[in-house]
């Protein structure tokens, strides 16, 4: 077979040899591009996914560390001097949330409702309340069409 190929090559004129050589180089280039481009894209995708996973892991680790740092005495037990509904309204107002319903339900319990809020702000606020010793007995979060969420929750002071 190599003898047949060698005979074919010697039978070509100098111009034909140049054209076949250029066509071969172009064919190799197309093959390298066709195989290399998807491989490079896969590595770039892997790198971006890895970077996103590292960022998520850092955020989760920070939240776990924050939750592990419980105060010696919970804020919820120190709120005895202030009614729970007043404390919740003040706490929500400090971060820009508006309580549409805020009803005290007996000793150290309240029902709240928020019509519209950004989900990350709302969940961070609820997590901070839990970190302060409040217990969320019932929680309903409903998404809205504009990308915000609504919330209805029943809270109580921890240890009650």
N, C-alpha and C positions, 0 to 999 in steps of 0.2 A: 504494500500500500504506500509506503514512503517512497518507493521507487517510482510508482505511478505519479505521485504528487511532485516528485523531483522532475520527472519528464514533463509534466504539465507546466511547471515553473520555468524550466529552461526553454520551453516552446513559446513563452510570452516575450513580447518585445519589451524594450526598456520602459516605454511609456505605460504599457499595460501592468508591468511590475509595480511601478509607482502608484498607479490607481488601485491595484489590489492591496498594496501595503497601506495606503491611506484608508481604504474601506475597512481593513482589519483593525487599524487603530481606532477608527470611529466605532466599530462594533464592540471592541473591548471597552471603550469609554461609555457607551450606552449601557452595557452590562454592569459596569462598576457603578454608574449612576443609579440604575434600576435596583440594584441590591444595596448600595450604600445609603441612599437617601432614606428608605424606611428604617434602616438600622440606626442612623443618627437621630431620626425623629423619635424612635423608641427610647433611646438613651436620654434625650432631652425630656421626654414625658416622665420617665422614671425619676430623673433628677428633680423635676418640679413636684412630683408626688411625694418624694422623700422630704423635700423642703417643707411642704404643707404638713406632713405628718409630724415633723420635728416641732413646728410651731404649735400644732394642736397638743402635742405631748407637753410642751412647756406651759400652755394655758391650763391644761388639766392638772399638772403638778402644782401650779400656783394656787389653783382653787382648792386642791386637796390640802395644801399647806395652810391656806386661810381657814378652812373648815376645822383643821386640827388645832388651831389656836383659839380654843374656847376660853372666854374670860373666866376668872376664878369664881366670881358671882355673876350670874347672868343679868343682863340689862332688864330682862322681863321681870325678874323679882324686884329690881330696884325701881320699877315703874309704878310701884304701889301708890306713891304720892300723887301720880298723875293718872287720870283715867286712860284706859287702853285706847279708846277711840281718839282721844286727843294726841296721844303719842304716835299713833299710826298716821294721823293726818299731818303732823309735824314732820315725821320721818319721810313720808311720801313727798311732801312739799319741798323738802330740802334737795331732792333730786329731780324735781320738775314733774312729778306725777300728781294728778288730780283725782281725789277719791270722789266718785259720783254717789256712792252710798257708803256710809260709815256709821254703823249702829252698834252700840254696846249691847252685849247679850249677857247680862248677869255679871258676876264677879270675874274679871280678868278675861272676858271673851268678847269678840267682836266679829261682825260680818261686814266685809268690804266689797266694793265693786268699782272697777275702773273700766270706762267705756272704750277708750283708745289709748294705747301705749305701744312703744317699740318693744318687741319681745326681749332683746338682750337686757334692756334697762329694767324691765319688769322682773325677769328671772334673777338678775343680780340683786335687786331690792329684796325679793323674797328670800334669797340665800342669805343676805345680810341679816334679815329678821330671824331666820333660823339660827344663825350664828350668835345672835344676841339672846337666844333662849326661848324664842316664841315657837309654838307648835302649830303647823297648818293642818287642821282637821279635815277640811274639804277644800278642793281646789278645782275650778273649771276655767280653762283658758280656751277662748274661741277666736279663730282667725277672722280677720276682716278682709274685704276685697282690696283695700288700699295698702295692704302689707303690714298693718298694725294688728294688735290682738286686744281682746277684751278679757277681763278677769272677774271672777266672783270667788271669794274665799271666806272661810271661817277660820279665825285664828284664836288662840288662847295663850295665856302666859304659861311658860314651862313649869312643870311640877304641880299642875292643877288638874 
